[in-house]
Every structure is written in structure tokens, then in C-alpha cells.
Amino acid sequence: MFGFTYRENELFCESLTVKEIIQKVKTPAYIYSKAAFTSKYKSIHRAFSEITDTIVCYSVKSCSNINILKELANLGSSFDVVSGGELYRVIAAGADPKKVVFAGVGKTDNEIIYALGHEIMLFNCESEAEVANINKIAGELGKTAPVSLRINPDVDAKSHTKTTTGTKENKFGIDFARAMQLISRLPNFKNVTLKGVDIHLGSPVNSLDAYKEAIKRVLDFTIACPDTLEYFDVGGGFGLIYDEEDVPTFNDYAEIIATPIKKSGLKLIIEPGRSISGNAGILIGEVQYTKRTGIKNFAMLDAGMNNLIRPAMYDAYHFIWPVSTEEIPDSKLFPELMGEGIYTPQDITGPICESSDIFCKERELPELNRGDLVAIFSTGAYGSSMSSNYNSHPRAVEVLVDGKEFKIIRKRETYDDIIAKEVID
Ligand code: LLP
């Protein structure tokens, strides 16, 4: 796992041991590797740009800390946002709002006004009603809005049912018949210019065939579009290794996606989130208690579903291993190590009062004891960004490691932060 490895019985993030970082910042904590972020961004950019000029819009929702956005902006990244709040983050990071695409099914008037004011690159629109509303608001402001149509190509990308987006049962996008009608009515919308088409099939999508089929269908549709069309935006959703799964490489995705789009003469936009941020971060919790009840062994951490909701929400698998251990992890995340051993089946849980606050069930792990630090891997994406104060736990500290240095990029919340917006008479 680039950015993280085990040496001398200790987990390292770049040149620092996780143990020494945690001694200073305590738990729960998210730790990110700057080198992992930047190398992932560079490799995805390189893989696609070798085939055709590609605009990489990092998907802010996956890991939205402004320090991360700043590092990516310095590398030339553009951004995919899904709310006014995410656009605000991009601007706060000092990035150029003109390099932003704004996706999402429910943009409010205020968000549209805000984005028009900053002259963003594209509004990815999901219905005729939305195009009509953007047209009206742009007209009132004396502007012309650059829009793209998110087509729902009705392709099942076979991702988790809660994260698939490209079939006709989903709320996302416009079907082909309605998109054709909208094209014929575009002359009524004088304050928008159709600049692009857009698809997003789900997240993560490990099937190259799904991309191939969806792109073919949408390219056929572009024949009906006016010649103002410039962009083909293929939303993210590229796979990530969480443990043992086979995931296409960036070059595999690029081959399937960039080749037909290059032929079409359109400019490619991609919106990777998880494939850049996922393996660049880990979540550390400390074992508070261990116990045996009935037939099970439990280890309770101070990190819970409030810090990482993915296992509870999607039954998601995350590789878990102690931070300090003589046992070598056996996971594709650490191909250079590949240990093996016989361990004790354990349920690792959080402190939240919900039965679903469980990170793994009956997982074979080295024995854990009170005070041990435990790493939950591949939590750079949709960890902190989906975290909450549920059960009134302060949100965790976030740390960015750069070689031998680390800095806190989000302070741990306090109890005062938790009640700060509540009105006390
Ligand atoms: N573009 C659009 C339009 C999206 O809706 C998404 C993710 C992305 C890009 C980035 O997808 P990525 O490359 O990160 O897979 N919370 C879920 C994932 C929800 C993804 C929503 N949209 C999870 O933890 O698995």
C-alpha cells in the first residue's frame, strides 16, 4: 500500500511510525500520506493523458479537507463538486473555480447563483427541469451557463446496490428518450450552452465492459447534439484494492475510456475520487476493552461508525491490522510482505450504541489487548468526509504526513464544537 508499510514490527506512514504520530495526536485519527495522494493523481493523469488530453476533476466528496485539495490543485487538478459547500472548499483551498464541474441531482437556486458567480467550467445537469432553472437564473444574472447532460445509459455496472447510479431505477441522469426531447427544445433555453455529455455508472466499478457499453451508447447519442459540444465527462468510480480483489489498472480504464472518446474528437473529463484518495489514508483507533460473550471475541475501539460508516452502510470490507505487531499482514495491500499465520477470530467494533457499529466480524487477527492501536486501511475515501457526531463524539483529528514531517490538517473537535450551533436560552 503505497505510503504505508510495516518495518521492524511497526506500521509506517512514509518515514514516520504511526505510533509516534499517535503519541502526539491521540486517537481516533485519520492519517494521510501526501506521497500516496500525489502519486495516485499523477499516475491516473499520466495513464489517460498518454491516450488523449484529459481533464482530471478530483471528486471532492471522497476526501474533502482543503489541505488535500490544495496539494492536488498544485499538481494541476481540476475538481468535481456536488454542493455549494464543496465549491466553497475548492475556493478556500486557493484552487481555480473555473476548473470545477458541478454535479448532483438537486442543485438549489442559491448554489446555482454561487457557481455562476464563480464562472465554473460546467454544470452537469440531471433533468430538463434543472436545465430550465439554470437557464432562468443565468438569464436574470445576464450570464450564459455552460451545461452538460448527465445521461443515464441504463447499464448495470454491478457495484453495490447502494452505490450504483447508471440504471433506469436510479434517480440519476436523464434517459435517452428524454435527453433527445431536451435537445430538440434547447433553442428555448437561450441562457445555456450545451457543452458536454456526462455519465457516472456507480462507485466502485470494476467492470470495464460497463464503461465500454455506456460510452458507446452515449457517443451514438452525441450525433444528435449541437456542435457546441466539447466535453465527454466520465464520472469516477474506478476501483480500489481494499484487500484481495482484482481491480483494473489505470491503464486498463484509460484504454477502454479514452480511446473511443479520443476518436470522437471530444475532450475527456474524468472524476476520480476513491481511486486517488482511498489508499492514501488510514483510520487509527485504540482498543478500549476486549471481551468474550457467548461464542464471540470482541475488541472495542474508540473509533466507530461515526468515523467510518462504510461497513455499517454497505457491508464494506476494510483490511484491519494492529499498528505495532510481530505478525506480518497477509493482504494484497502489502504485496511486498504477505505474511501468514493462524489467528483468533475477532469482531472489531466501535463505541456507538448500534449493533451495526462493527468494522469486521469473526476476522482472523493477531490477539488484541487494551491500549493496542489498530489501523483500518483504505479509509482515505469516504471516511472523514462521511463522518458525523453521532452519539455526540467529537470528529477525529486529521493528519497529513510528508516524509519525516506531519501536520494536523483538521483539529480534533471539542465538546464545545459539538454544541456550538445549538441555541441556549
Ligand atoms: N463523480 C460523480 C458524479 C459521483 O457521483 C461520484 C461518487 C464520483 C465522481 C466519485 O466516485 P469515486 O471515484 O470516488 O468512486 N459513499 C460511497 C461512495 C458513493 C459515491 C458517490 N459518487 C462509498 O463509501 O463507497
Residues whose N, C-alpha, C, O or C-beta is under 5 A from the ligand:
A	BS01	LLP	S59 S62 A103 T163 H200 G202 S203 P204 G235 G236 G237 F238 E271 P272 G273 R274 S275 R310 Y382
